[in-house]
Amino acid sequence: MRRILTGLVLMLVALPASAQSNRNEGEKGNAISPETIEALTTDYFSRGNAYYDKGLYDQAIADYTKAIEWSPVNADVYFNRGVAYSQERLYDQAIADFTKVIALKPDDANVYNQRAWNYHLKGEDAKGLPDANKAVALAPNDTANIETRAEIYEKLRQRDNAIAD
């Protein structure tokens, strides 16, 4: 078991050098296969998730950013980076990432809820209310969406609406 874990750690540590080598080959005109791009995206995304789980948000953000460089239309990577930005209190960056996810997946209630919550944390509840409404409309039984909207209503002094939620 220890050998397997050591091997995995060594693979993850070597990932950035390996990725840079592949990127350089691509810059020299050698084609990088779609499988390699997918593998690099997955590797950076997975390592970013591991960093996030350990509370190492800045390292998670760096790996999510690398994954986005390899696959700029991967909504899951933008979403996770947005959550990591939020943990770092980088609300504008989080909102930008959630906006990108919405462009890629416009019917995902959770993304609208996350963007609404980040507007709330930033103190811009009026900007977050449309997103909170959209999240509740898309997933009316999701208590997280309802709670976010209730918090926003409360900050906007719409207590009757907050109580109703």
Secondary structure by P-SEA (a helix, b strand, c coil): caaaaaaaaaaaaaaaaaaaaaaaaaaacccccaaaaaaaaaaaaaaaaaaaaacaaaaaaaaaaaaaaaccccaaaaaaaaaaaaaacaaaaaaaaaaaaaaaccccaaaaaaaaaaaaaacccccaaaaaaaaaaaccccaaaaaaaaaaaaaacaaaaaaac
